[in-house]
Each structure stands twice: as structure tokens, then as C-alpha cells.
Amino acid sequence: MSMNSEALQELIAGRFPDARGRFGPFGGRYVPETLIPALERLTEGVQAHLHDTEFRQTLGSELATWAGRPTALTYAGRLSAAWGAHIWLKREDLAHTGAHKINNALGQALLAQRLGARRIVAETGAGQHGVASAAACARLGLPCTVYMGAIDMERQAPNVGRMRLLGAQVVPVTGGDRTLRAAIDEALRDWVSDPLGTYYLLGSAVGPHPYPYLVRELQAVIGREARTQYQQAAGRLPDAVIACVGGGSNAIGMFHAFVPDRGVEIIGIEAGGRGAMLGGNAATLSFGRPGVLHGSYSMLLQDADGQIQETHSVSAGLDYPGVGPEHALLAHSGRVRYETAGDEESLAAVRALCEFEGILPALESAHALAGARRWAHAHAGGTVLVCLSGRGDKDMPTFQQTLLAERP
Ligand SMILES: *Cc1c(COP(=O)(O)O)cnc(C)c1O
């Protein structure tokens, strides 16, 4: 499809998802029959509450007084001088619990309360969504169970402790790949067993309809704020907007407000890992093919037989073989370009942001920075707005083994 395609016009008019939860050919609901009524109920709940005045006021007030919004927009002056283009950072690392995840967790927990849920289940990979969910549930007095792959529990031990302190029950998942993919399967299974009393708080813009839409609406606050802040600071719009893409929630949150601004280039950065070889990366839109995962038809990393591929990224939060269906459509329509950043260049970007700006970014966010560096080299003097999705304290074990091991 070209830039002038029908899909692009529809995207800009904000017509997706359609009534069946489709983003063009992508999205929908590929789930067991037993989950359809629960998804219908959730869709009705989203329609009744999400844009309701009372809900917006409560959410807005909690975001402002508890979660730390609006987050700052920072001009990275020394980094700009070094890289040759003007680099601005949307500081989701300053949001409560250290990443954009809280925007979604808080919004869905408030929705669950309105829907009369007695308990919350969530999945987590690196642990950031689990921590955000545990915090939001504690704030609202809702019991919270978090499913986490046994491998992730080992490599993200500090976040397991944080979740427990915040009152969540963390359940190890020992089946399947013992990482995020298996944790989502387990959370869905829990939800099927009690679809009325339990609310499934999904952590990214993936899964069956209405989740990709719901998560986008809750994360769109990032781009709304950033667009206004940037216009106030610079008197115009940036030349380019860049975010990292795992499941795609911080990216869709950042991009949504800019999709109609046709003069603004939009770029998503996936985890290039060690390279293009099978199993060496988690770059779904760059190397995947269409398929069904976790209830949604989207792009997917799979081998020639349709088996889901192993993935690799130095960043646990990007290490997922699927991607949200709206990104699949944005890629398909040509409105957003998706590129990769590898482990090494992302680690180098961590060091650069630390040394030039005094900010320790999450490894996920460093992928967006590595993409911005490449963009800067090709567009000297241009302006680029980067979503700094989270802070890097959680990644200290990885930094000890890499950046700090190189320089004792
Ligand atoms: C979870 C996470 C991501 C990846 O998830 P998306 O849904 O793609 O945003 C990126 N950055 C940080 C800091 C995260 O915690």
C-alpha cells in the first residue's frame, strides 16, 4: 500500500478500530468461545466509561496527584550538539513506578472498579507492568495476582520484590517458554475460569479487541502532552517522532496524536538484538509474517512451519515475538516506518544519555535513542522528539555485565 492509500486516509480520520475491533486486516478476536462474553462485557464497559466525564476527571486527577503527570519535555542540549540534530525527550521515566506503564495500569484498574471486579490478574515480562499494576491496585484497594515466567522472575528479581511489597501475589509460570508469552497464556486461563469476578489488566497494545484500542486510548496522553509541550517550547511541530516498540504501547501512545500531522515523520524502533538471523532479535514488523498470537491477528515472528520463533534482545521489555495490530496497519499503510536498533548500539545510547544529559534510560528506551542517533546523522540540524519510555534502574544487573564490565 502507498502513502495515499485508502487505509491511510482512514487512519488519519481516526476510523480504526472498526466495530469488529479490526485495524484494516489486523486485530479482531481469536479466543476460546468462553472468553467472548467477557470481551463483549469489557467492550461495553469501555464504551460506557472511558470517555465519560466522571471517569476522565477521576483518572486525570489520579494521574496528576499520584502518578506525576504531566511528565516533563526535556531539550537534550549536549546530546544534540554531539549528534548533530535537536533532540527532545518526553520523560515517561519520570512517571510513577518509572515508566509509561502506569498510565495504562491506573486507567484499567479504575475501569475494573467501575465494572465491579473483585480481583485483578495481570501478566508481566520484565516486571514493569507487574509493578505498575500492583501499585494501581494497592491505590484502589483491589487484590492483584501477577503471572510471571520463571525465567523472568530470576532475571528481574528486584521487580518481583517490588510487586510483593506493593501487595501483589506473584505466580511463577513454569510451563511454555517460561517468559512473557507463557505468562499471558496463564493470565488468560485464569480469566476464563472466572470471567465475571476477575478483570484481566493487559499490559501492552496487544491481545483481542478491545485491548489494543483501550491501551492506546490510555497511553495517548503521552503524545497529547508532548505535542502541546513541544509546540509551546518550539512554536512548531518536530520533524520526526521516535519511540521503541515491544508490544507497542508507549509507541502508539506517543504516535497517536501525530498520525494526522502528515509533515511529521514517525519512526518505531524494534529490538534488532544480535542481528537478522532466526532467533537473534525481536523485530516483529521488520522480520515477521502475519499470524495469530494471544487472540489477535497481527505480525508475528515465526519459522517456515508457523511455529513461534525464539526471540532475543538485551532488553527484556522488548523480548516478545508479537506486536500490536495497529502497528501492523501503520506499517502496512506506510504512515510509520519501523527500523531496528541492536543490543550494542542501544547500550552505547545508554552511555551517551548518562554522560551528556545525566539521565539513565531504560534499555528499551535506549533503542529509541539509538534510532534517533541514526536519524540525526541523516538529518543534521533537524528536530526529533523521542519517547523516553522508562528509567534504567531496573537494568542495573545488565549494565554491570556490559557497560560497567568494560570500564571498571
Ligand atoms: C514495557 C516497556 C516497554 C515495551 O512495551 P511497549 O508496550 O512496547 O511500550 C518499553 N519501555 C519500557 C520502559 C517498558 O517498561
The ligand as a Tripos MOL2 file, in Angstrom:
@<TRIPOS>MOLECULE
LIG
   15    15     1     0     0
SMALL
NO_CHARGES

@<TRIPOS>ATOM
      1 C1          7.3730   -2.4660   28.8990 C.3       1 LIG1
      2 C2          8.2740   -1.4110   28.4050 C.ar      1 LIG1
      3 C3          8.4530   -1.1570   27.0230 C.ar      1 LIG1
      4 C4          7.8620   -2.0260   25.9550 C.3       1 LIG1
      5 O1          6.4830   -2.1090   25.9380 O.3       1 LIG1
      6 P1          5.5730   -1.3120   24.9030 P.3       1 LIG1
      7 O2          4.2290   -1.8550   25.1350 O.co2     1 LIG1
      8 O3          6.1100   -1.5930   23.5290 O.co2     1 LIG1
      9 O4          5.7040    0.1130   25.2380 O.co2     1 LIG1
     10 C5          9.2390   -0.0900   26.6520 C.ar      1 LIG1
     11 N1          9.8630    0.6820   27.5690 N.ar      1 LIG1
     12 C6          9.7320    0.4610   28.8900 C.ar      1 LIG1
     13 C7         10.4610    1.3460   29.8480 C.3       1 LIG1
     14 C8          8.9370   -0.5890   29.3470 C.ar      1 LIG1
     15 O5          8.8260   -0.7970   30.6730 O.3       1 LIG1
@<TRIPOS>BOND
     1     1     2 1
     2     2     3 ar
     3     2    14 ar
     4     3     4 1
     5     3    10 ar
     6     4     5 1
     7     5     6 1
     8     6     7 2
     9     6     8 1
    10     6     9 1
    11    10    11 ar
    12    11    12 ar
    13    12    13 1
    14    12    14 ar
    15    14    15 1
@<TRIPOS>SUBSTRUCTURE
     1 LIG1         1 GROUP 0 **** ****
